[in-house]
Amino acid sequence: PVFQGGMAWIADASLASAVSEAGGLGIIAAMNADANWLRDQIHELRARTDKPFGVNVMLMSPFADEVARVVIDERVPVVVTGAGNPTKYMKAWNEAGIKVIPVVASVALARLVARRGATAVVAEGTESGGHIGETSTMALVPQVVDAVDIPVVAAGGIADGRGVAAAFMGAAGVQVGTRFLIADECTVSEQYKEMVLKANDTSTRATGRSTGHPVRALKSPFTNAYAKSEAAGVSVEELGAMGTGALRKAAKDGNYEEGSFLCGQIAGMVNERQSAREIVDDLVDGAEHVLKGACAWVA
């Protein structure tokens, strides 16, 4: 019950195939890429593993329509959606037999996608890296569980067996992003990995709330400059221009000055390089260990 987060410029065929091989659900991030890029990534993943996998469709992408078609053509088993409302695509995906699992940051969106045929939802708290909502995981997940009759996957602030065990007190699974940033099979820049490994509990900040699209990342020269511009009342258009390409600069170029190193608040607990299999095993084994001792707390 471990999903690997669909992180743009990070969750490619290398990482996703390794997670799927380890028994989790590896997810390729379609991000702002076009249909040809995604198709190539799907083919590469299938050359590496025959296990189930998913594709994360970022609904804000200019290529969302063609990507939505590719996942049907390529018979992708699972589609996870983010950064928007996926209902315009859900009928076609459902008819193609795809399991549709939208990421939601509110009860209202969870109810909407459940009515439209979602297989499950990922309830993602504001602790997460990347695009975030306002409600914390601990507050959001039980409210979503109570609101819908489909499985709920918890996300945000989960990096070890204790977090997985806590999520299981209502959720059916977990989605983990930040911990996989330092996986051996993750192809992000060495600068990115080193920043995650050195992070502590106060190393991230959320910017972009004034634009309506808040994002959590590690503190860096870029986030400092962005926050300063945002506080000064710079227009949404100018802020958007500042952010264009910043994640790629972090993930692929390791550009400390200009890169946006998306990362969750749990980064302070990520302090060891491991393979994807070791991470999945640790999450599951750690949860089993904690839950076996849970009876001691029940009178």
Secondary structure, 3 states (H helix, E strand, C coil): CEEECCCCCCCCHHHHHHHHHCCCEEEEECCCCCHHHHHHHHHHHHHHCCCCEEEEEECCCCCHHHHHHHHHHCCCCEEEEECCCCHHHHHHHHHCCCEEEEEECCHHHHHHHHHCCCCCEEEECCCCCEECCCCCHHHHHHHHHHHCCCCEEEECCCCCHHHHHHHCCCCCEEEECHHHHHECCCCCCHHHHHHHHHCCCCCEEEECHHHCCCEEEECCHHHHHHHHHHHCCCCHHHHHHHHCCHHHHHHHHCCCCCCCCECCHHHHHCCCCECHHHHHHHHHHHHHHHHHCHHHHCC
